[in-house]
Amino acid sequence: MRSLSVCLLLLPLHTFAGDTTAQKNSLGIYTETNAAFAANTNPGTGTVGLVYKIRRSPVNSFVATLGYSGYNDRPEPRFTTFNKDTAFSRPGVTKVGLVTAGFGIEAQRHFYRRISLYAGAELRAGYGSGTTDTFSRAHYNRPYTNPATGHVSPYNDYTDTRILTNDVTMVSANFTAYLGARVDIKRLSIGLQFMNGMRYENIMPDKGSGYSNLSWDLSKISQRLLFTYRL
């Protein structure tokens, strides 16, 4: 009976010690992309960076990030003129490298064994420079012969001629909410989260007028993979 009493007294102490370990701050790296959901209306982005988590309690954390993001916008071109069976358009390609910094708050809950679920919100801003290339594109049908059957069918093709290159600067800001899951292996954690939110973009070329865009597209979901180490 005395041994059982000692064990019961030590149980809360053991639990407290486990929580103290869980409250340690974490430093890690992350990679983020929206490649799985990018479309003509969704510029492609890819980011790599550092993440630092400050544990405020066993449940809540502050999260700070610093990263480098590659922005690639290839909007679907619109036809401008037609000449017999050839159509012409003016597509543009904007590529910008951005330095980003973010801060957010996160809440977690233990789910099963070494797996925890978490949710949070992040405010992030970025600034960078790049180029916008404008092309003259000729669209036409080229006959295609199937080598197996000899059948001839029209094949849509195009040729591009670069006509203008502009240097651009870009400012971005986004507020995102996210859900994720994390696996803890001793002091190493591996997490995967899915993010969506509001995004603001301002692109200013060195020649001509710039433009701004504020959007919240529910289909534009980003995925972030994190590797963190508890300090």
N, CA and C of each residue as an Amber inpcrd file, in Angstrom:
protein
   693
   0.8310000  -1.2040000   0.0000000   0.0000000   0.0000000   0.0000000
   0.8720000   1.2640000   0.0000000   1.9520000   1.2070000   0.8270000
   2.8540000   2.3520000   0.8640000   3.5170000   2.5780000  -0.4920000
   3.9150000   1.5010000  -1.1770000   4.5290000   1.6300000  -2.5070000
   3.5570000   2.2440000  -3.4920000   2.2710000   1.8220000  -3.4120000
   1.2600000   2.3690000  -4.3130000   1.0670000   3.8590000  -4.0610000
   1.0920000   4.2560000  -2.7830000   0.9330000   5.6640000  -2.4530000
   2.0820000   6.4940000  -3.0160000   3.2950000   5.9800000  -2.9180000
   4.4520000   6.6940000  -3.4630000   4.3350000   6.8590000  -4.9700000
   3.8700000   5.8050000  -5.6380000   3.7070000   5.8660000  -7.1100000
   2.6640000   6.9110000  -7.4850000   1.5620000   6.9790000  -6.7500000
   0.5210000   7.9570000  -7.0370000   1.0200000   9.3810000  -6.8090000
   1.8640000   9.5580000  -5.8010000   2.4270000  10.8800000  -5.5580000
   3.4120000  11.2970000  -6.6410000   4.1370000  10.3390000  -7.1880000
   5.1220000  10.6360000  -8.2250000   4.4900000  10.8280000  -9.5980000
   3.2740000  10.3400000  -9.8060000   2.6370000  10.4150000 -11.1140000
   2.4300000  11.8580000 -11.5620000   1.8450000  12.7550000 -10.7240000
   1.7270000  14.1530000 -11.1670000   3.0770000  14.7900000 -11.4570000
   4.0970000  14.4540000 -10.6550000   5.4350000  15.0040000 -10.8860000
   5.9790000  14.5760000 -12.2320000   5.7590000  13.3230000 -12.6150000
   6.1930000  12.8110000 -13.9160000   5.4580000  13.5180000 -15.0440000
   4.1470000  13.7110000 -14.8370000   3.3630000  14.3950000 -15.8710000
   3.8500000  15.8250000 -16.0680000   4.1260000  16.5180000 -14.9640000
   4.6260000  17.8950000 -15.0450000   5.9670000  17.9500000 -15.7630000
   6.8200000  16.9880000 -15.4730000   8.1300000  16.9590000 -16.1350000
   7.9880000  16.7630000 -17.6300000   7.0110000  15.9220000 -18.0460000
   6.7980000  15.7200000 -19.4710000   6.3340000  16.9870000 -20.1490000
   5.4410000  17.7680000 -19.4870000   4.9650000  19.0210000 -20.0400000
   6.0920000  20.0390000 -20.1550000   7.0000000  20.0370000 -19.1610000
   8.1190000  20.9710000 -19.2030000   8.9890000  20.7180000 -20.4240000
   9.2340000  19.4460000 -20.7520000  10.0140000  19.1130000 -21.9440000
   9.2940000  19.5700000 -23.2040000   7.9570000  19.3870000 -23.2170000
   7.1800000  19.7610000 -24.3970000   7.1830000  21.2750000 -24.6190000
   7.4300000  22.0670000 -23.5530000   7.3720000  23.5110000 -23.6770000
   8.6650000  24.1150000 -24.2040000   9.6600000  23.3120000 -24.5030000
  10.9040000  23.8540000 -25.0330000  10.6810000  24.4910000 -26.3960000
  11.4170000  25.5710000 -26.6890000  11.3410000  26.2100000 -27.9900000
  11.9400000  25.3030000 -29.0550000  11.5500000  25.5700000 -30.3140000
  11.9930000  24.7270000 -31.4240000  12.5420000  25.5980000 -32.5440000
  13.5630000  25.0910000 -33.2140000  14.1500000  25.7350000 -34.3840000
  14.1720000  24.7270000 -35.5130000  13.8340000  25.1820000 -36.7250000
  13.8070000  24.2240000 -37.8230000  13.7930000  24.8840000 -39.1840000
  13.5720000  24.0680000 -40.1910000  13.4890000  24.5090000 -41.5770000
  12.1490000  24.0850000 -42.1520000  11.7250000  24.7880000 -43.2110000
  10.4640000  24.4140000 -43.8470000  10.5560000  24.6500000 -45.3510000
   9.7170000  23.9380000 -46.0620000   9.5410000  24.1560000 -47.4940000
   8.0570000  24.2220000 -47.7810000   7.6670000  25.1370000 -48.6440000
   6.2430000  25.3830000 -48.8900000   5.9950000  25.5460000 -50.3820000
   4.8800000  25.0260000 -50.8630000   4.5360000  25.1330000 -52.2780000
   3.0270000  25.0760000 -52.4510000   2.5500000  25.6230000 -53.5450000
   1.1470000  25.4730000 -53.9320000   1.0300000  24.7490000 -55.2620000
   2.0650000  23.9710000 -55.6210000   2.1380000  23.3280000 -56.9290000
   0.9380000  22.4210000 -57.1950000   0.4310000  21.7440000 -56.1730000
  -0.6760000  20.8110000 -56.3810000  -1.9690000  21.5340000 -56.7280000
  -2.0680000  22.8340000 -56.3870000  -3.3010000  23.5720000 -56.6100000
  -3.1010000  24.7860000 -57.5060000  -1.9000000  24.9970000 -58.0310000
  -1.6480000  26.1430000 -58.8960000  -2.4180000  25.9910000 -60.2040000
  -2.8580000  27.1160000 -60.7390000  -3.6030000  27.1240000 -62.0030000
  -3.2620000  28.4140000 -62.7330000  -3.9360000  28.6350000 -63.8890000
  -3.6660000  29.8380000 -64.6520000  -4.0040000  31.1020000 -63.8580000
  -4.9800000  31.0080000 -62.9710000  -5.3610000  32.1500000 -62.1460000
  -4.6280000  32.1700000 -60.8170000  -3.8310000  31.1600000 -60.5310000
  -3.0690000  31.0680000 -59.2920000  -1.5810000  31.0320000 -59.6020000
  -0.8670000  32.1250000 -59.3960000   0.5900000  32.0950000 -59.6290000
   1.2570000  31.0230000 -58.7850000   2.2570000  30.3780000 -59.3540000
   2.9880000  29.3550000 -58.6150000   3.9930000  29.9940000 -57.6550000
   4.0650000  29.4580000 -56.4460000   5.0190000  29.9400000 -55.4630000
   5.7000000  28.7560000 -54.7850000   6.9540000  28.9410000 -54.4550000
   7.7030000  27.9440000 -53.7010000   8.6170000  28.6560000 -52.7250000
   8.6160000  28.2220000 -51.4660000   9.3460000  28.9250000 -50.4170000
  10.1650000  27.9490000 -49.5900000  11.3500000  28.3520000 -49.2190000
  12.1770000  27.6260000 -48.2500000  12.5950000  28.6270000 -47.1810000
  12.7460000  28.1440000 -45.9400000  13.1200000  29.0910000 -44.9060000
  13.3220000  28.4610000 -43.5520000  13.4510000  29.3400000 -42.5480000
  13.6600000  28.9580000 -41.1670000  12.3970000  29.2290000 -40.3700000
  12.1580000  28.4000000 -39.3570000  11.0080000  28.5880000 -38.4690000
  11.4880000  28.4790000 -37.0250000  10.9530000  29.3520000 -36.1670000
  11.2880000  29.3320000 -34.7440000   9.9830000  29.3720000 -33.9510000
   9.7860000  28.3730000 -33.1110000   8.5660000  28.2700000 -32.3180000
   8.8810000  28.5480000 -30.8550000   8.1040000  29.4570000 -30.2740000
   8.2580000  29.8280000 -28.8770000   7.0650000  29.2620000 -28.1030000
   7.3010000  28.2580000 -27.2930000   6.2220000  27.6230000 -26.5430000
   5.8230000  28.4880000 -25.3580000   4.5670000  28.9240000 -25.3380000
   4.0500000  29.7150000 -24.2380000   3.3470000  28.8550000 -23.1910000
   2.8800000  27.6880000 -23.5940000   2.2030000  26.7470000 -22.7010000
   2.2150000  25.4010000 -23.4060000   1.7590000  24.3460000 -22.7530000
   1.6910000  23.0510000 -23.4520000   0.7690000  23.0680000 -24.6670000
  -0.0660000  24.0960000 -24.7730000  -1.0470000  24.1540000 -25.8640000
  -0.6840000  25.2110000 -26.9040000  -0.2320000  26.3890000 -26.4910000
  -0.0610000  27.5190000 -27.3980000   1.4040000  27.8310000 -27.6580000
   1.6550000  28.3110000 -28.8910000   3.0040000  28.7080000 -29.2910000
   2.9270000  29.9460000 -30.1740000   4.0030000  30.7550000 -30.1280000
   4.2320000  31.7860000 -31.1200000   5.1690000  31.1990000 -32.1800000
   4.9260000  31.5560000 -33.4490000   5.7140000  31.0110000 -34.5550000
   6.2530000  32.1640000 -35.4000000   7.5670000  32.2090000 -35.5950000
   8.2080000  33.2100000 -36.4450000   8.9060000  32.5040000 -37.6040000
   8.8150000  33.0830000 -38.8110000   9.4240000  32.4820000 -39.9980000
  10.2200000  33.5300000 -40.7680000  11.2490000  33.0640000 -41.4370000
  12.0550000  33.8820000 -42.3430000  12.3780000  33.0080000 -43.5460000
  12.0340000  33.4930000 -44.7610000  12.2040000  32.6200000 -45.9170000
  12.5080000  33.3620000 -47.1970000  12.7340000  32.5640000 -48.2360000
  12.9360000  33.0700000 -49.5910000  11.9250000  32.3770000 -50.4920000
  11.1620000  33.1890000 -51.2340000  10.0600000  32.6560000 -52.0380000
  10.2700000  32.9790000 -53.5080000  10.0280000  31.9980000 -54.3650000
  10.0470000  32.2020000 -55.8010000   8.6290000  32.3370000 -56.3320000
   8.3380000  33.4610000 -56.9540000   6.9990000  33.7750000 -57.4730000
   7.0310000  33.6400000 -58.9880000   6.0920000  32.8770000 -59.5610000
   6.0610000  32.6190000 -60.9950000   4.6270000  32.7390000 -61.4890000
   4.3360000  33.7930000 -62.2340000   2.9820000  34.0480000 -62.7250000
   2.9530000  33.9280000 -64.2460000   2.1400000  32.9990000 -64.7250000
   1.9580000  32.7980000 -66.1630000   0.4660000  32.8130000 -66.4850000
  -0.1680000  33.9730000 -66.4880000  -1.6060000  34.0220000 -66.7480000
  -1.9340000  33.5680000 -68.1630000  -3.1190000  33.0180000 -68.3150000
  -3.5480000  32.5560000 -69.6420000  -3.7080000  33.7460000 -70.5770000
  -3.0660000  33.7360000 -71.7530000  -3.1250000  34.9070000 -72.6370000
  -4.4830000  35.0300000 -73.3320000  -4.8210000  36.2680000 -73.6750000
  -6.0350000  36.5450000 -74.4420000  -5.6540000  36.8730000 -75.8760000
  -6.4820000  36.4290000 -76.8130000  -6.2110000  36.6980000 -78.2250000
  -6.3990000  38.1860000 -78.5070000  -5.4590000  38.7460000 -79.2740000
  -5.5090000  40.1750000 -79.6040000  -5.9060000  40.4120000 -81.0570000
  -5.3370000  39.6450000 -82.0000000  -5.6720000  39.7990000 -83.4260000
  -5.7530000  38.4350000 -84.0800000  -6.3410000  38.4160000 -85.2890000
  -6.4670000  37.1930000 -86.0830000  -6.0530000  37.4910000 -87.5160000
  -5.3690000  36.5340000 -88.1420000  -4.9690000  36.6430000 -89.5360000
  -5.1940000  35.2890000 -90.1960000  -6.2840000  35.1670000 -90.9200000
  -6.6940000  33.9200000 -91.5530000  -6.8410000  32.8260000 -90.4820000
  -6.0110000  31.7700000 -90.5580000  -6.1490000  30.6840000 -89.5870000
  -5.1680000  30.7980000 -88.4270000  -4.5530000  31.9900000 -88.2560000
  -3.5900000  32.2040000 -87.1820000  -4.1200000  33.2650000 -86.2220000
  -4.0390000  32.9740000 -84.9340000  -4.4450000  33.9270000 -83.9000000
  -3.2030000  34.3970000 -83.1370000  -3.2360000  35.6340000 -82.6590000
  -2.1010000  36.2170000 -81.9570000  -2.5180000  36.6650000 -80.5630000
  -1.5900000  36.4950000 -79.6070000  -1.8340000  36.9230000 -78.2280000
  -0.5620000  37.5200000 -77.6580000  -0.6730000  38.1230000 -76.4640000
   0.4740000  38.7470000 -75.8040000   0.6340000  38.1690000 -74.3870000
   1.1550000  36.9620000 -74.2560000   1.3470000  36.4060000 -72.9150000
   2.5160000  37.0710000 -72.2060000   2.4570000  37.0570000 -70.8860000
   3.5390000  37.5870000 -70.0720000   3.9290000  36.5900000 -68.9950000
   5.1800000  36.6150000 -68.6070000   5.6990000  35.7420000 -67.5530000
   6.4230000  36.6170000 -66.5390000   5.9550000  36.5980000 -65.3020000
   6.5620000  37.3720000 -64.2300000   7.2420000  36.4340000 -63.2430000
   8.5380000  36.6660000 -63.0210000   9.3110000  35.8700000 -62.0660000
   9.9730000  36.8090000 -61.0680000   9.7010000  36.5760000 -59.7860000
  10.2060000  37.4460000 -58.7320000  10.7400000  36.5870000 -57.5880000
  11.8740000  36.9990000 -57.0260000  12.3980000  36.3930000 -55.8060000
  12.0900000  37.2810000 -54.6170000  11.4470000  36.7290000 -53.5870000
  10.9830000  37.5120000 -52.4500000  11.6370000  37.0400000 -51.1570000
  12.0360000  37.9840000 -50.3310000  12.4160000  37.6850000 -48.9490000
  11.1780000  37.8880000 -48.0940000  10.8020000  36.8840000 -47.3150000
   9.5700000  36.9430000 -46.5400000   9.8500000  36.7940000 -45.0530000
   8.9810000  37.3940000 -44.2480000   9.0390000  37.2590000 -42.7940000
   7.6160000  37.1580000 -42.2750000   7.3940000  36.2550000 -41.3370000
   6.0510000  36.0500000 -40.8290000   6.0230000  35.8190000 -39.3330000
   4.8450000  36.0350000 -38.7610000   4.6380000  35.7890000 -37.3320000
   3.2170000  35.2860000 -37.1430000   3.0440000  34.3110000 -36.2670000
   1.7170000  33.7540000 -36.0440000   1.5840000  33.1290000 -34.6780000
   0.3940000  32.6030000 -34.4240000   0.0970000  31.9100000 -33.1810000
  -0.4800000  30.5490000 -33.5200000  -0.1580000  29.5640000 -32.6970000
  -0.5000000  28.1720000 -33.0090000  -0.9860000  27.4620000 -31.7520000
  -1.9620000  26.5730000 -31.9290000  -2.4640000  25.7480000 -30.8290000
  -2.3610000  24.2810000 -31.2370000  -1.9780000  23.4310000 -30.2970000
  -1.8030000  22.0250000 -30.5970000  -2.5310000  21.1590000 -29.5700000
  -2.7520000  19.9100000 -29.9600000  -3.3530000  18.9430000 -29.0420000
  -2.8440000  17.5570000 -29.3900000  -2.4650000  16.8080000 -28.3860000
  -1.9930000  15.4540000 -28.6130000  -3.1300000  14.6010000 -29.1550000
  -2.8160000  13.7840000 -30.1840000  -3.8410000  12.9830000 -30.8400000
  -3.6740000  11.4910000 -30.5370000  -2.5140000  10.9350000 -30.8900000
  -2.3090000   9.4960000 -30.6950000  -0.8200000   9.2030000 -30.6790000
  -0.3820000   8.5590000 -29.6160000   1.0240000   8.2000000 -29.4660000
   1.9230000   9.4100000 -29.7320000   2.7270000   9.3670000 -30.8010000
   3.6530000  10.4610000 -31.0990000   3.0510000  11.5060000 -32.0410000
   1.7730000  11.4040000 -32.3340000   1.1320000  12.2890000 -33.3060000
   0.3400000  13.3730000 -32.5810000   0.5490000  14.6140000 -33.0030000
  -0.2070000  15.7560000 -32.4940000  -0.8520000  16.4910000 -33.6630000
  -2.0120000  17.0620000 -33.4170000  -2.7030000  17.9010000 -34.3930000
  -2.5800000  19.3520000 -33.9550000  -2.5120000  20.2680000 -34.9170000
  -2.3790000  21.6700000 -34.5600000  -3.0600000  22.5600000 -35.5910000
  -3.3580000  23.7770000 -35.1840000  -3.9770000  24.7780000 -36.0560000
  -3.4170000  26.1410000 -35.6800000  -3.4230000  27.0510000 -36.6400000
  -2.8700000  28.3600000 -36.3500000  -3.2240000  29.3800000 -37.4090000
  -2.6950000  30.5860000 -37.2320000  -2.8740000  31.6820000 -38.1820000
  -1.5630000  32.4410000 -38.2710000  -1.2340000  32.9100000 -39.4750000
   0.0500000  33.5700000 -39.7100000  -0.1300000  34.8090000 -40.5760000
   0.5520000  35.8720000 -40.2100000   0.6340000  37.0790000 -41.0220000
   2.0510000  37.1760000 -41.5670000   2.1720000  37.2770000 -42.8910000
   3.4930000  37.2330000 -43.5270000   3.5960000  38.3260000 -44.5850000
   4.7750000  38.9290000 -44.6970000   5.0260000  39.9760000 -45.6910000
   6.2940000  39.6430000 -46.4530000   6.3660000  40.1270000 -47.6990000
   7.5320000  39.8550000 -48.5280000   7.8650000  41.0170000 -49.4430000
   9.1350000  41.0980000 -49.8170000   9.5880000  42.1320000 -50.7450000
  10.6830000  41.5410000 -51.6160000  10.6470000  41.8860000 -52.9190000
  11.6720000  41.3710000 -53.8130000  11.6130000  42.0170000 -55.1800000
  12.4540000  41.5260000 -56.0740000  12.5330000  42.0640000 -57.4290000
  12.6890000  40.9220000 -58.4210000  12.3800000  41.2260000 -59.6850000
  12.4680000  40.2160000 -60.7280000  12.2100000  40.8350000 -62.0860000
  11.6610000  40.0500000 -62.9920000  11.4210000  40.5200000 -64.3590000
  10.0490000  40.0590000 -64.8550000   9.5310000  40.8070000 -65.8110000
   8.3400000  40.4170000 -66.5610000   8.7000000  40.3770000 -68.0360000
   8.5850000  39.2200000 -68.6490000   8.8420000  39.0570000 -70.0770000
   7.5080000  39.0310000 -70.8230000   7.4040000  39.8400000 -71.8640000
   6.2080000  39.8750000 -72.7030000   6.5450000  39.2910000 -74.0680000
   5.6740000  38.3970000 -74.5520000   5.9090000  37.6990000 -75.8160000
   4.7920000  38.0090000 -76.8040000   5.1220000  37.8850000 -78.0690000
   4.1220000  37.8490000 -79.1340000   3.9550000  36.3840000 -79.5290000
   2.7720000  35.8430000 -79.3140000   2.5360000  34.4140000 -79.5440000
   1.5940000  34.2200000 -80.7370000   2.0290000  33.3830000 -81.6800000
   1.2160000  33.0290000 -82.8450000   0.6560000  31.6240000 -82.6400000
  -0.6720000  31.5110000 -82.6350000  -1.3490000  30.2250000 -82.4760000
  -1.8340000  29.7430000 -83.8420000  -1.5910000  28.4910000 -84.1370000
  -2.0300000  27.9550000 -85.4180000  -2.1900000  26.4420000 -85.3070000
  -2.8610000  25.8830000 -86.3010000  -3.0700000  24.4410000 -86.3820000
  -2.0310000  23.8320000 -87.3160000  -1.3520000  22.8360000 -86.8280000
  -0.3480000  22.1450000 -87.6220000  -0.8260000  20.7040000 -87.8350000
  -0.8430000  20.2180000 -89.0600000  -1.3040000  18.8270000 -89.2670000
  -0.3620000  17.8260000 -88.6040000  -0.9540000  16.8520000 -87.9390000
  -0.1950000  15.8100000 -87.2500000  -0.5840000  14.4520000 -87.8190000
   0.4150000  13.6680000 -88.1900000   0.1760000  12.3320000 -88.7500000
   0.5340000  11.2800000 -87.7110000  -0.4420000  10.4640000 -87.3650000
  -0.2030000   9.3730000 -86.4270000   0.6610000   8.3170000 -87.0960000
   1.8680000   8.0400000 -86.5780000   2.7590000   7.0810000 -87.2580000
   2.2170000   5.6580000 -87.2590000   1.3270000   5.3500000 -86.3440000
   0.8030000   3.9820000 -86.2730000  -0.3320000   3.7560000 -87.2660000
  -1.2060000   4.7840000 -87.4200000  -2.3790000   4.6030000 -88.2750000
  -2.3130000   5.3980000 -89.5650000  -1.4250000   6.3980000 -89.6230000
  -1.3640000   7.2600000 -90.7890000  -2.4580000   8.2990000 -90.8160000
  -3.2680000   8.3710000 -89.7560000  -4.3590000   9.3380000 -89.7020000
  -3.8100000  10.7360000 -89.4880000  -4.3230000  11.7020000 -90.2460000
  -3.8930000  13.0890000 -90.1610000  -4.9550000  13.8940000 -89.4160000
  -4.5410000  14.6300000 -88.3880000  -5.4650000  15.4490000 -87.6000000
  -4.8050000  16.7800000 -87.2880000  -5.6070000  17.8250000 -87.0430000
  -5.0210000  19.1240000 -86.7120000  -4.3980000  19.1020000 -85.3200000
  -3.2900000  19.8190000 -85.1590000  -2.5800000  19.8710000 -83.8890000
  -2.3390000  21.3350000 -83.5520000  -2.8680000  21.7720000 -82.4090000
  -2.7060000  23.1620000 -81.9980000  -1.2720000  23.4030000 -81.5320000
  -0.6480000  24.4210000 -82.0890000   0.7380000  24.7330000 -81.7460000
   0.8970000  26.2460000 -81.7080000   2.0360000  26.7040000 -81.2040000
   2.2920000  28.1360000 -81.1640000   3.7930000  28.3780000 -81.1610000
   4.1580000  29.6010000 -81.5390000   5.5420000  30.0500000 -81.4520000
   5.5690000  31.3800000 -80.7010000   6.6210000  31.5740000 -79.8770000
   6.7590000  32.7870000 -79.0760000   7.9320000  33.6250000 -79.5710000
   7.7270000  34.9330000 -79.5720000   8.7930000  35.8950000 -79.8580000
   8.8060000  36.9280000 -78.7420000   9.9150000  37.0140000 -78.0170000
  10.0050000  37.9750000 -76.9180000  10.1100000  39.3850000 -77.4770000
   9.2610000  40.2750000 -76.9750000   9.2450000  41.6450000 -77.4860000
   9.5900000  42.6780000 -76.4120000   9.5260000  42.2910000 -75.1250000
   9.7890000  43.2660000 -74.0770000  10.1680000  42.5640000 -72.7770000
  11.1560000  43.1160000 -72.0700000  11.5230000  42.6410000 -70.7350000
  11.5700000  43.8360000 -69.7940000  10.8290000  43.7300000 -68.6960000
  10.7650000  44.7960000 -67.7030000  11.2850000  44.3070000 -66.3650000
  12.0890000  45.1220000 -65.6900000  12.4230000  44.8390000 -64.2990000
  11.2520000  45.2590000 -63.4190000  10.9540000  44.4700000 -62.4100000
   9.8190000  44.7670000 -61.5390000  10.2340000  44.6040000 -60.0830000
   9.5460000  45.3230000 -59.2140000   9.6390000  45.1170000 -57.7660000
   8.2700000  44.6740000 -57.2750000   8.2610000  43.9180000 -56.1950000
   7.0090000  43.3460000 -55.7060000   6.9400000  43.4160000 -54.1870000
   5.7710000  43.7780000 -53.6930000   5.4610000  43.7390000 -52.2680000
   4.2730000  42.8050000 -52.0870000   4.3680000  41.9120000 -51.1340000
   3.2730000  40.9800000 -50.8870000   2.9830000  40.9000000 -49.3930000
   1.7460000  40.5650000 -49.0700000   1.3350000  40.3410000 -47.6900000
   0.1960000  39.3380000 -47.7170000   0.2110000  38.4280000 -46.7890000
  -0.8870000  37.4680000 -46.7310000  -1.1820000  37.0580000 -45.2990000
  -2.4570000  36.8200000 -45.0730000  -2.9330000  36.3260000 -43.7850000
  -3.5330000  34.9540000 -44.0320000  -2.9580000  33.9260000 -43.4320000
  -3.3860000  32.5610000 -43.7030000  -3.7390000  31.8430000 -42.4120000
  -4.7190000  30.9580000 -42.5300000  -5.0460000  30.0100000 -41.4660000
  -4.5990000  28.6330000 -41.9230000  -4.2720000  27.7550000 -40.9870000
  -3.7670000  26.4480000 -41.3880000  -4.1310000  25.3770000 -40.3730000
  -4.1200000  24.1410000 -40.8870000  -4.3080000  22.9330000 -40.0890000
  -3.1560000  21.9940000 -40.3990000  -2.7000000  21.2350000 -39.3990000
  -1.5810000  20.3460000 -39.6540000  -1.5040000  19.2010000 -38.6680000
  -0.5940000  18.2880000 -38.9630000  -0.3010000  17.1470000 -38.0900000
   1.2040000  17.0300000 -37.9480000   1.6460000  16.5610000 -36.7560000
   3.0650000  16.4950000 -36.4760000   3.4040000  15.1760000 -35.8050000
   4.5600000  14.6240000 -36.1870000   5.0720000  13.4090000 -35.5630000
   6.3200000  13.7820000 -34.7640000   6.3500000  13.4300000 -33.4880000
   7.4840000  13.7290000 -32.6180000   8.3380000  12.4840000 -32.4310000
   9.6170000  12.5980000 -32.7960000  10.5800000  11.5000000 -32.6320000
  11.6930000  12.0180000 -31.7370000  11.5670000  11.7300000 -30.4440000
  12.4720000  12.3050000 -29.4500000  12.4090000  13.8240000 -29.5570000
  13.5190000  14.4870000 -29.8800000  13.5040000  15.9540000 -29.9520000
  13.2670000  16.4730000 -31.3680000  13.1530000  15.5700000 -32.3250000
  12.8810000  15.9480000 -33.7110000  11.3890000  15.8260000 -34.0010000
  10.8410000  16.8270000 -34.6960000   9.4330000  16.8140000 -35.0950000
   9.3290000  17.0110000 -36.5950000   8.4240000  16.2750000 -37.2160000
   8.1490000  16.3910000 -38.6430000   6.6760000  16.7410000 -38.7980000
   6.3860000  17.8870000 -39.4100000   5.0140000  18.3460000 -39.5390000
   4.6200000  18.6400000 -40.9690000   3.3370000  18.4880000 -41.2590000
   2.7720000  18.8230000 -42.5660000   1.4970000  19.6070000 -42.3250000
   1.4090000  20.7970000 -42.9280000   0.2210000  21.6220000 -42.7370000
  -0.2950000  22.1510000 -44.0660000  -1.6040000  22.4350000 -44.0830000
  -2.2790000  22.9510000 -45.2640000  -2.7890000  24.3540000 -44.9460000
  -2.5060000  25.3010000 -45.8570000  -2.7240000  26.7130000 -45.5840000
  -3.5970000  27.3590000 -46.6580000  -4.4340000  28.3020000 -46.2200000
  -5.2530000  29.0690000 -47.1540000  -5.6060000  30.3980000 -46.5070000
  -5.6710000  31.4640000 -47.3160000  -6.0210000  32.7480000 -46.7330000
  -6.0250000  33.8720000 -47.7370000  -6.0000000  35.0830000 -47.2210000
  -6.0750000  36.2980000 -48.0350000  -4.6630000  36.7320000 -48.4400000
  -4.5290000  37.1820000 -49.6960000  -3.2170000  37.5640000 -50.2250000
  -3.3060000  38.9040000 -50.9370000  -2.3190000  39.7620000 -50.6610000
  -2.2020000  41.0510000 -51.3380000  -0.8850000  41.0700000 -52.1050000
  -0.9350000  41.5480000 -53.3670000   0.2520000  41.6430000 -54.2150000
   0.2840000  43.0000000 -54.9040000   1.4510000  43.6190000 -54.9140000
   1.6590000  44.8640000 -55.6400000   2.9190000  44.7090000 -56.4780000
   2.7740000  44.7890000 -57.7950000   3.8930000  44.6290000 -58.7200000
   4.0890000  45.9250000 -59.4880000   5.3010000  46.4620000 -59.4200000
   5.5990000  47.7500000 -60.0380000   6.7660000  47.6030000 -61.0110000
   6.5040000  47.7180000 -62.3330000   7.6040000  47.6390000 -63.3120000
   8.3590000  48.9560000 -63.3820000   9.5980000  48.8910000 -63.9060000
  10.3830000  50.1160000 -64.0480000   9.8580000  50.9760000 -65.1910000
   9.0960000  50.3640000 -66.1140000   8.4820000  51.1060000 -67.2040000
   6.9930000  50.7660000 -67.2340000   6.1800000  51.7800000 -67.3480000
   4.7450000  51.5400000 -67.3990000   4.1280000  51.5500000 -66.0090000
   2.8460000  51.2570000 -65.9770000   2.0990000  51.2880000 -64.7220000
   2.0770000  49.9200000 -64.0700000   2.0230000  49.9140000 -62.7290000
   1.9470000  48.6690000 -61.9970000   0.5150000  48.2890000 -61.6920000
   0.3520000  47.2610000 -60.8960000  -0.9910000  46.8270000 -60.5280000
  -0.9400000  46.1480000 -59.1680000  -2.0980000  46.1560000 -58.4950000
  -2.2470000  45.5160000 -57.1950000  -3.3890000  44.5220000 -57.2660000
  -3.3190000  43.5270000 -56.4010000  -4.3430000  42.4950000 -56.3880000
  -4.5610000  42.0190000 -54.9580000  -5.8210000  41.9960000 -54.5370000
  -6.2020000  41.4730000 -53.2260000  -7.1820000  40.3350000 -53.4600000
  -6.8470000  39.1310000 -52.9910000  -7.6790000  37.9780000 -53.2990000
  -7.7130000  37.0020000 -52.1380000  -8.7790000  36.2230000 -52.1300000
  -8.9020000  35.0930000 -51.2030000  -9.5670000  33.9770000 -51.9860000
  -8.7670000  33.0820000 -52.4980000  -9.2420000  31.9730000 -53.3310000
  -9.2090000  30.6950000 -52.4990000 -10.3850000  30.1250000 -52.2330000
 -10.4540000  28.9280000 -51.3940000  -9.7800000  27.7290000 -52.0490000
  -9.5920000  27.7910000 -53.3710000  -8.9520000  26.6690000 -54.0670000
  -7.4290000  26.7740000 -54.0340000  -6.9070000  27.9360000 -53.6020000
  -5.4550000  28.1370000 -53.5820000  -4.9040000  27.6820000 -52.2370000
  -4.6100000  26.4050000 -52.1200000  -4.1300000  25.8050000 -50.8850000
  -2.6340000  25.5280000 -51.0070000  -1.8920000  25.9510000 -50.0130000
  -0.4550000  25.6770000 -49.9670000  -0.1750000  24.5840000 -48.9470000
   0.9250000  23.8560000 -49.1720000   1.3460000  22.8270000 -48.2310000
   2.7370000  23.2010000 -47.7140000   2.9050000  23.0550000 -46.4010000
   4.1920000  23.3620000 -45.7830000   4.6940000  22.1310000 -45.0300000
   5.9100000  21.7260000 -45.3400000   6.5680000  20.6050000 -44.6610000
   7.6450000  21.1780000 -43.7520000   7.6110000  20.7850000 -42.4550000
   8.5340000  21.3440000 -41.4760000   9.3430000  20.2490000 -40.7900000
  10.5970000  20.5700000 -40.5190000  11.4660000  19.7420000 -39.6860000
  11.9920000  20.6330000 -38.5700000  11.5920000  20.3710000 -37.3370000
  11.9990000  21.2100000 -36.2210000  12.6950000  20.3660000 -35.1490000
  13.5550000  21.0360000 -34.3830000  14.3060000  20.3810000 -33.3210000
  14.1020000  21.1680000 -32.0360000  13.6680000  20.4850000 -30.9910000
  13.4400000  21.1350000 -29.7020000  14.7650000  21.4470000 -29.0290000
  14.9430000  22.7010000 -28.6810000  16.2020000  23.1810000 -28.1060000
  16.3070000  22.8680000 -26.6190000
